[in-house]
Every structure is written in structure tokens, then in C-alpha cells.
Amino acid sequence: MKQVPKPLIALGLLLLAFAAWWWVWRAPAAEDRWLGYVEGETLYVAAPVSGRLAERPVDRGASVAAGAALFSLDPESVDAAVSQAQAQVAANSAQVEDLGEASRREAEIDVFRANAAQAQAALVKATNDFNRMAALAARGFASKSQLDTARAARDGVAAQLASAQAQIRSSQLTAGRGAQIRAAQAGVAGAEAVLRGQRKLRSEIAPVAPAKGVIEQTFYNPGEWVPANSPVVSVLPDDKRKLRFFVPEERIGSVKMGSAIRFTCDGCADPRTATISFIAPRSEYTPPVIYSERARAKLVFMVEAKLAPSDKPLPLGLPVEVVPQ
């Protein structure tokens, strides 16, 4: 057998060593990308009470603006509760007003004033009569019986005057007392709180979109019975899309909260940017969704980066490659 020349063997070994060196050092550099995908934070919109779904003006995949109506339960029972609460507020307010008014009308009080004035005049006359009778009795021209009669007449008229004045004061008092008025005012406050709660519930059975986004899924159709706290629609806000990618443990020290990263994706004409919003506090193995022969068995940290709102948001699940800084 012809022996292979030693120079050729040396050249082959040299080429093999070069290939191994290139594979170890160059190949990883060519794949120095952090793999990930687009993720989103979906909002599930529900009503706090059960009821029949009256309207659902949005469909799956539709774009909605902030404040757009999403759905509405049948409001009949809630509207009745609102009306009842309004009536209770009106009744309690009327009670407070009634307790704060005088117990008598002004015309009735005028009658008491007239009686008091008449009693005052009668008292002046009776007092004068008594004084004259006392003077006559002192000189012996009037009997003790006549003096007692004049005194009794004066005291009786004085009592009538006191009674008339007491009637005036009583009629000017409020019908209730302080404790009763405070209790009635507390009743008004309680009724107003119930009314606010019913109005809040009325708005919650007809919610609106919290932000601009896309209807990701609908779970009930108009006419169906919706249990309490069961989502009717799910909304994916445009400003709640983010990147989720995985950084090798030897590179996690270079990743900082709030820093910007660049990434590429299929269909992206130019590299885009995102802002790091979360770094996992503990490591994990590369999840199966990341298909990379070199990265799938490595220890990595999950990192999330917030995407800026866009008129053409990236679809969820889209693979991305983050370019390390």
C-alpha cells in the first residue's frame, strides 16, 4: 500500500484543527442572538353580577378605541334598583327638611302672638286694679275679700300671658330634636351611598374598552345567560405587547432594567427597539418553544421588554431575535 506523504497528513491535521477552532469560536459568534417571541397581557372583561347578555357590539379580531362599548347585560333590574335608591334619598331628604321646619305655620304663630298681646294688656289692667284695691284696703275703704279678688284676677291674667308666650316658643321650635335630625341626616348619607353603588353597578354591567386594542376572543353571544364575574370578551391592548426572550446565564449581568434592546423578526424591514421591563429573579432551562440546537440545553434567564405602541402591532407568538448590546 502506498504510504500517505507526511506533508499531506500534517496539512490535514492543520485543516482539522482550524475547522475545530472555527466551530468553537466562530460558530457561536454567528449565532450570538437571544431568541424569544412576542407576548401580550390580555384583559378579561366581565360583569360583577349575572344576567342576560343584551348587547355585544364587538366581534373577535375587531379593533376598538379606548372607551368603546364592549357589551351590556340586561339593565332592567339594575335600573329598578337605581330608581329605588333615588326615591329613598328623596324621602330621607324630605324627612330632614320637615324636622328642620317649625312645628306650626306662621299664621298659627300669629294667633299665639295676638293672644299674648291681649293677655299682656289684660295683665296691665288687672295689675292697676289690684294696686288701686290695695291702696283702698290700706285706708279701710275696701274689704280683704275685694283685695283677694283683685289679686286673683291679676295672677290669672299673668298665667294666661305666660301660657301664650310658651305657645309661641313651642311653635317656633323644630318638630324634631338634635338627635332625630342627625339620625335623619345619617339616613340621607346612607341612601346616597346606596345610590352611588347602584349607579356604579349600572356602569359595570355595560363596560367600555380600557384602552385601544384588539378583541382577542368573545365568550358569550347576545341572549345567553352570563354568570357573575365570567369574562364576556378579552381585549389585548396595543400598549400591552412585549417581547419575551431568554438570556444565557453568563450574559445576564449585562442586562439592565429600563435599558433599550434591538431585535429583528420575520417581516420586520429594519431592526426595532424595546425597553426591558422585567428580569426573572431565577434561572431556568431554555423552554421547548425556543428551537435552537446550541441554546436549548443552556441555563438562561427570562427577560421581558415592553414594545412601543404601533399602528401595526406585532402578532403574538412571532419569533424574534434580540441583538445583544
BATOR-71581 format. One record per residue (C-alpha): residue in three letters; x, y, z. Coordinates in steps of 0.25 Angstrom, whole numbers, plus 5000, padded with zeros to 4 digits. Layout:
AlaXYZ...
END
This chain:
Met500050005000Lys500550144996Gln500850225008Val500250365010Pro501250465010Lys501550535023Pro501350675018Leu499950635014Ile499650575027Ala500150705034Leu499250795025Gly498050705028Leu498350715043Leu498450865041Leu497150885034Leu496450795044Ala496950885056Phe496551005048Ala495150955046Ala495050915061Trp495551055065Trp494551125055Trp493351035061Val493751065075Trp493951215074Arg493351265061Ala492051185060Pro491551235074Ala491851375070Ala490951355057Glu489851305066Asp490051415077Arg488551445077Trp487651435089Leu486351365084Gly484951405088Tyr483551435083Val482451535084Glu481551525096Gly480351605101Glu479651635114Thr478151615111Leu477051675119Tyr475851595122Val474551685123Ala473451635132Ala472251685140Pro472151665155Val470751615154Ser470051515146Gly468951545135Arg468551525121Leu469551585110Ala468751695104Glu469751745094Arg471151715089Pro471551815078Val472951755076Asp473451635070Arg474751555071Gly475851615063Ala475251755063Ser476051875067Val475451965078Ala475752105083Ala475852145097Gly474452165103Ala473752085092Ala472551995097Leu472951855099Phe471651785104Ser470351815112Leu469551725121Asp468051745122Pro467951865131Glu466451855136Ser466751805150Val467951905152Asp467152025147Ala466051985156Ala467051985168Val467552115164Ser466152175164Gln465852115177Ala467152175183Gln466752315177Ala465452305184Gln466052275197Val466952385196Ala465752485193Ala464952425205Asn466052435215Ser466452585210Ala464952615212Gln464952565226Val466152645229Glu465552775223Asp464252745231Leu464952725244Gly465752855242Glu464452945240Ala463553005251Ser462452915257Arg461453025253Arg461153105241Glu461353255242Ala459953285242Glu459753195255Ile460853265262Asp460253405259Val458953355266Phe459853325278Arg460553455277Ala459153525277Asn458753445290Ala460053485297Ala459853635293Gln458353625299Ala458853555311Gln459953665313Ala458853775312Ala457953705322Leu459153685331Val459353835331Lys457953865335Ala457853755345Thr459153805352Asn458653945352Asp457253895358Phe458053815369Asn458953935372Arg457654035374Met456953925382Ala458253905391Ala458254055393Leu456754065397Ala456953945406Ala458054005413Arg457154125417Gly456054035421Phe455154065409Ala455253925403Ser455053795409Lys456053675409Ser455153595400Gln455153705390Leu456653715391Asp456853565389Thr455853565377Ala456753675370Arg458053595373Ala457453465367Ala457053545355Arg458453595353Asp459053465355Gly458153395346Val458453495335Ala459953475337Ala459753325336Gln459053345323Leu460153435318Ala461153325322Ser460353215315Ala460253305302Gln461753335302Ala462053185304Gln461153145292Ile461953245283Arg463353185288Ser462853045286Ser462253075272Gln463653135268Leu464353005272Thr464752905261Ala463852785261Gly465052695264Arg466152695273Gly467652695270Ala467852545271Gln466652525262Ile467152625252Arg468552555252Ala467952415250Ala467152465238Gln468352535232Ala469152395234Gly467952335227Val468152425215Ala469652395215Gly469352245215Ala468352255204Glu469352345195Ala470352235197Val469452125192Leu469052215180Arg470552235177Gly470752085178Gln469552055169Arg470052155159Lys471452095159Leu470851955157Arg470052015145Ser471352055138Glu471951925141Ile470951835134Ala471251925122Pro472751935122Val473652005111Ala474951975106Pro476052025116Ala477052055104Lys477252045089Gly477451895085Val476851775078Ile475751685083Glu476451555085Gln475251465088Thr473851465091Phe473151365101Tyr471651395100Asn470651435090Pro469451535092Gly468351455098Glu469151365106Trp469251365122Val470551415127Pro470951365141Ala471551475150Asn473051505149Ser473051425136Pro473851485125Val473051525113Val474151585104Ser475651585105Val476451715100Leu477851715096Pro478351865098Asp479351915088Asp480151965099Lys480251835106Arg481051755095Lys482451715099Leu483651635096Arg483951505104Phe485351455101Phe486451375108Val487851425112Pro488951325115Glu489351325130Glu490751375126Arg490151495119Ile489051535129Gly490051635136Ser490051725124Val488451735124Lys487951855132Met486551895135Gly486052015127Ser487151995116Ala486751985101Ile487051865093Arg486951845078Phe486251725071Thr485951665058Cys484751585053Asp484151525041Gly483551635033Cys484251745040Ala484951825030Asp485851885040Pro486351855054Arg485351905064Thr485551945079Ala484851915092Thr485051955107Ile485451845117Ser484351845128Phe484551705135Ile485751615138Ala485451485144Pro486051465158Arg486451325156Ser486951245144Glu486351135136Tyr486651035125Thr486351095111Pro484851055109Pro484450965098Val483851075090Ile485251125087Tyr485751035076Ser487251055076Glu488250935075Arg489251015083Ala488351095093Arg487250985097Ala488150925108Lys488751045114Leu488351115127Val487651245123Phe486851365130Met485551405124Val485551555121Glu484351635116Ala484351765108Lys483251865106Leu482851895092Ala482552035088Pro481052055083Ser480952045068Asp479852055057Lys480351915053Pro480651835065Leu481351705064Pro480551585065Leu480651495078Gly481651375076Leu482451445066Pro483951395067Val484951505070Glu486451505071Val487051605081Val488351665077Pro489251675090Gln489851815092
END
